[in-house]
Amino acid sequence: MADKYLVLVPPNGISNVLSTIRQAIDYCDYYERTLLVYKPYVYDVNLGDYFKLGRKNVILDSNKVVEIISQGHHTVYPTAISSPDGLIDLLINPGKLRWGQGGIGSVHKGPIIFYSKPPDWMTKNLYLPLCNVPPTLPTYFFGYPDGPRPEDIILVIGTTWGEPFRSLFSEIQFTPQLKSHAQRVKLMLDKKPYLCLHVRDSDIQSDYRQLYSDNKGLINQYETVYLCTDNHAALDFFKEQHPRVLNNTRFGDNPKSPLHLSTLDGDIKIKDLISDIVIATFSNVFLTNSDGDFTKLMRECFTNKENIAAKIEDNEDTDPE
């Protein structure tokens, strides 16, 4: 039997990216397909440059994905994509995935789509629905077909989120360049005990003034406070309240723009979120009143410091960036 593939174009936000990949793994395990993960449509980076996953049926390298699609005479689903060349053109020209650009595929404008009955392949990993496309990301998407398909390649473009992404993060290994970056961040951290604050603003806004009011006494006990945030106003506020507030986040041309949609290069976005994870993990106190899956991941990393330590520890394959 010829090889069968699922080509996945994941969304923005690391938790959404990992949740969507984890869901696609379920589909591929059930239908015996190999998962080919292309560049997330907002980060626009090759995930294989940053992450490794020890699963034989998952490929994170976008260059390898294009290479595989280019080989042979594959049939493609949805049938609106007439050929592998048409699929590659769609992947490397993301403008075709936008409203008003002549894109192809079904379009979701309405409320979130819920499964009345989860498909058999979805196993016990209960996700929120695929595909929900936020109105701030007006994007064409292709969801999963209703049942098994004979085509060699299935294309899925969309997003989901949910608890299982954290289990996938625990599986993921850092590539040498990301490991080197994480090591440098850890080395620059204060040798004295420090407190870490997390204020989320990209999609779920948190009340940073209330966070300070509720924890003012504890915060002021620490000589150094690291602030992990994508909100420049929060950074300005905490610098007014405390003499030594450090922040590793780089902001785009418009500091008020949500991080996911900022003008920053995708490489910076990936490395900065890993920096924040490292900073939060090795802090003595981690405080946040933020919500969302990424915040839950940071709490989990803080509680299980040895997991992040293992990801960034030196080994033979660690090369400089």
TORFI-481277 format. One record per residue (C-alpha): x, z, y; residue number from 1. Coordinates in nm, 2 decimals. Example, Ala and Ser with C-alpha at 12.3 -4.5 7.8 and 13.67 -1.06 7.14 Angstrom:
// TORFI-481277
1.23|0.78|-0.45|1
1.37|0.71|-0.11|2
This chain:
// TORFI-481277
0.00|0.00|0.00|1
0.13|-0.09|0.35|2
0.22|0.19|0.58|3
-0.07|0.32|0.80|4
-0.02|0.47|1.14|5
-0.20|0.66|1.42|6
-0.06|0.59|1.76|7
-0.13|0.88|2.00|8
-0.10|0.88|2.37|9
-0.13|1.25|2.47|10
-0.24|1.39|2.80|11
-0.08|1.60|3.08|12
0.01|1.97|3.05|13
0.23|2.09|2.76|14
-0.05|2.29|2.60|15
-0.28|1.99|2.60|16
0.00|1.77|2.47|17
0.07|2.00|2.18|18
-0.30|2.06|2.10|19
-0.36|1.69|2.09|20
-0.06|1.63|1.87|21
-0.17|1.91|1.64|22
-0.51|1.76|1.60|23
-0.37|1.42|1.53|24
-0.15|1.57|1.26|25
-0.47|1.70|1.09|26
-0.61|1.35|1.10|27
-0.30|1.19|0.97|28
-0.26|1.45|0.69|29
-0.62|1.38|0.58|30
-0.60|1.00|0.59|31
-0.24|0.98|0.48|32
-0.11|0.81|0.80|33
0.21|0.85|1.00|34
0.17|0.99|1.35|35
0.35|0.79|1.62|36
0.35|0.98|1.95|37
0.40|0.77|2.26|38
0.48|0.90|2.61|39
0.22|1.15|2.76|40
0.03|0.95|3.02|41
0.12|1.18|3.31|42
0.46|1.31|3.22|43
0.57|0.96|3.12|44
0.87|1.09|2.92|45
0.99|1.03|2.57|46
0.90|1.36|2.39|47
1.17|1.28|2.13|48
1.43|1.34|2.41|49
1.32|1.71|2.42|50
1.16|1.81|2.10|51
1.21|1.77|1.72|52
0.95|1.84|1.46|53
1.04|1.88|1.09|54
0.75|1.68|0.96|55
0.82|1.34|0.78|56
0.49|1.19|0.90|57
0.54|1.26|1.27|58
0.76|1.06|1.50|59
0.80|1.18|1.86|60
1.05|0.92|1.98|61
0.86|0.66|2.19|62
1.14|0.40|2.14|63
1.10|0.43|1.76|64
0.72|0.40|1.81|65
0.75|0.07|1.98|66
1.00|-0.05|1.72|67
0.76|0.03|1.43|68
0.47|-0.14|1.60|69
0.68|-0.45|1.66|70
0.76|-0.48|1.29|71
0.54|-0.69|1.06|72
0.19|-0.82|1.12|73
-0.01|-0.51|1.18|74
-0.38|-0.50|1.23|75
-0.50|-0.27|1.52|76
-0.81|-0.05|1.58|77
-0.99|-0.07|1.82|78
-1.05|-0.44|1.76|79
-1.05|-0.50|2.14|80
-0.67|-0.48|2.11|81
-0.61|-0.81|1.93|82
-0.25|-0.76|1.82|83
0.05|-0.53|1.80|84
0.19|-0.71|2.11|85
-0.13|-0.63|2.30|86
-0.09|-0.26|2.19|87
0.27|-0.25|2.31|88
0.16|-0.41|2.64|89
-0.10|-0.14|2.68|90
0.15|0.14|2.61|91
0.42|0.02|2.84|92
0.19|-0.07|3.13|93
-0.01|0.25|3.19|94
-0.19|0.10|3.49|95
-0.41|-0.07|3.23|96
-0.53|0.27|3.13|97
-0.68|0.34|3.48|98
-1.02|0.28|3.64|99
-1.06|-0.05|3.81|100
-0.75|-0.20|3.65|101
-0.92|-0.41|3.39|102
-0.85|-0.16|3.12|103
-1.02|-0.18|2.78|104
-1.19|0.07|2.57|105
-1.48|0.32|2.61|106
-1.50|0.53|2.92|107
-1.60|0.89|2.95|108
-1.76|0.99|3.28|109
-2.01|1.26|3.17|110
-2.00|1.61|3.03|111
-1.77|1.72|2.76|112
-1.84|1.57|2.42|113
-1.89|1.82|2.14|114
-1.90|1.75|1.77|115
-2.24|1.84|1.62|116
-2.06|1.87|1.29|117
-1.67|1.87|1.28|118
-1.53|1.58|1.09|119
-1.39|1.66|0.74|120
-1.03|1.60|0.86|121
-1.05|1.86|1.13|122
-0.99|2.14|0.87|123
-0.99|2.50|0.99|124
-0.83|2.42|1.32|125
-1.12|2.45|1.55|126
-1.04|2.27|1.87|127
-1.23|2.20|2.18|128
-1.34|1.84|2.18|129
-1.14|1.52|2.19|130
-1.16|1.34|2.41|131
-1.24|1.51|2.73|132
-1.08|1.34|3.03|133
-1.08|1.56|3.35|134
-1.22|1.38|3.66|135
-0.88|1.42|3.83|136
-0.74|1.20|3.55|137
-0.97|0.89|3.55|138
-0.84|0.74|3.23|139
-0.97|0.51|2.97|140
-0.95|0.66|2.62|141
-1.00|0.58|2.26|142
-1.13|0.85|2.04|143
-1.10|0.88|1.66|144
-1.31|0.65|1.45|145
-1.61|0.79|1.27|146
-1.45|0.74|0.93|147
-1.16|0.58|0.75|148
-1.04|0.25|0.89|149
-0.87|-0.04|0.70|150
-0.65|-0.13|1.00|151
-0.28|-0.06|0.98|152
-0.27|0.10|1.33|153
-0.53|0.33|1.50|154
-0.49|0.40|1.87|155
-0.60|0.73|2.01|156
-0.58|0.81|2.38|157
-0.72|1.14|2.51|158
-0.69|1.51|2.52|159
-0.79|1.83|2.35|160
-0.69|2.19|2.37|161
-0.72|2.51|2.18|162
-0.54|2.79|2.00|163
-0.35|2.59|1.73|164
-0.11|2.44|1.98|165
0.09|2.77|1.98|166
0.15|2.74|1.61|167
0.29|2.39|1.67|168
0.51|2.52|1.94|169
0.66|2.77|1.69|170
0.74|2.47|1.47|171
0.91|2.27|1.74|172
1.28|2.26|1.78|173
1.46|2.18|2.10|174
1.69|1.88|2.11|175
2.05|1.94|2.21|176
1.99|1.84|2.58|177
1.69|2.07|2.61|178
1.86|2.35|2.43|179
2.16|2.32|2.67|180
1.92|2.34|2.96|181
1.75|2.65|2.82|182
2.09|2.81|2.76|183
2.20|2.76|3.12|184
1.87|2.91|3.25|185
1.92|3.22|3.03|186
2.28|3.25|3.15|187
2.18|3.25|3.51|188
1.92|3.53|3.47|189
1.99|3.86|3.63|190
2.19|4.09|3.40|191
2.00|4.39|3.53|192
1.64|4.45|3.42|193
1.40|4.22|3.60|194
1.02|4.17|3.63|195
0.85|3.83|3.58|196
0.53|3.72|3.75|197
0.33|3.42|3.65|198
0.08|3.25|3.89|199
-0.09|2.94|3.76|200
-0.24|2.69|4.00|201
-0.23|2.34|3.85|202
-0.58|2.35|3.71|203
-0.69|2.71|3.67|204
-0.62|2.90|4.00|205
-0.53|3.27|3.98|206
-0.56|3.53|4.25|207
-0.20|3.61|4.32|208
-0.29|3.85|4.61|209
-0.49|4.06|4.36|210
-0.20|4.05|4.11|211
0.02|4.21|4.37|212
-0.24|4.46|4.48|213
-0.30|4.57|4.12|214
0.07|4.60|4.04|215
0.25|4.68|4.37|216
0.40|5.00|4.26|217
0.55|4.85|3.94|218
0.67|4.54|4.11|219
0.86|4.73|4.37|220
1.04|4.93|4.11|221
1.25|4.62|4.02|222
1.53|4.50|4.23|223
1.48|4.14|4.11|224
1.15|3.97|4.06|225
1.12|3.62|3.91|226
0.81|3.42|4.00|227
0.70|3.15|3.76|228
0.45|2.94|3.95|229
0.35|2.59|4.07|230
0.19|2.74|4.38|231
0.42|2.73|4.69|232
0.18|2.96|4.88|233
0.22|3.22|4.61|234
0.60|3.20|4.64|235
0.58|3.24|5.02|236
0.35|3.54|4.98|237
0.56|3.73|4.73|238
0.88|3.66|4.93|239
0.71|3.84|5.22|240
0.63|4.14|4.99|241
0.96|4.18|4.81|242
1.32|4.15|4.92|243
1.44|3.95|4.61|244
1.20|3.70|4.47|245
1.35|3.42|4.27|246
1.18|3.10|4.16|247
1.30|2.81|3.94|248
1.02|2.57|4.01|249
1.08|2.24|4.19|250
0.79|2.12|4.40|251
0.70|1.76|4.48|252
0.66|1.59|4.82|253
0.33|1.77|4.86|254
0.37|2.14|4.77|255
-0.01|2.18|4.76|256
-0.05|1.91|4.50|257
-0.12|2.03|4.14|258
0.20|2.01|3.93|259
0.06|1.77|3.67|260
-0.01|1.51|3.94|261
0.29|1.57|4.16|262
0.55|1.31|4.24|263
0.81|1.50|4.05|264
0.99|1.31|3.77|265
0.86|1.40|3.42|266
1.20|1.52|3.31|267
1.19|1.78|3.59|268
0.84|1.89|3.48|269
0.94|1.94|3.12|270
1.26|2.13|3.20|271
1.10|2.35|3.46|272
0.82|2.46|3.22|273
1.09|2.54|2.96|274
1.28|2.73|3.24|275
0.96|2.94|3.31|276
0.92|3.01|2.94|277
1.28|3.13|2.91|278
1.25|3.35|3.23|279
0.92|3.51|3.11|280
1.05|3.56|2.75|281
1.36|3.76|2.84|282
1.20|3.96|3.13|283
1.16|4.34|3.09|284
0.80|4.32|3.23|285
0.57|4.02|3.23|286
0.27|4.03|3.46|287
0.00|3.78|3.52|288
-0.37|3.76|3.58|289
-0.37|3.39|3.51|290
-0.57|3.23|3.23|291
-0.52|2.92|3.02|292
-0.33|2.82|2.71|293
0.01|2.79|2.87|294
-0.02|3.15|3.00|295
-0.11|3.26|2.65|296
0.20|3.09|2.52|297
0.41|3.27|2.78|298
0.27|3.61|2.68|299
0.33|3.52|2.31|300
0.69|3.42|2.39|301
0.75|3.75|2.58|302
0.61|3.95|2.29|303
0.82|3.76|2.03|304
1.15|3.71|2.21|305
1.34|3.64|1.89|306
1.14|3.31|1.85|307
1.27|3.16|2.17|308
1.61|3.30|2.12|309
1.62|3.11|1.79|310
1.52|2.79|1.96|311
1.80|2.80|2.21|312
2.08|2.96|2.01|313
2.40|2.76|1.98|314
2.47|2.54|1.68|315
2.67|2.24|1.58|316
2.43|1.98|1.72|317
2.42|2.12|2.07|318
2.56|1.87|2.32|319
2.58|1.89|2.70|320
2.32|1.71|2.90|321
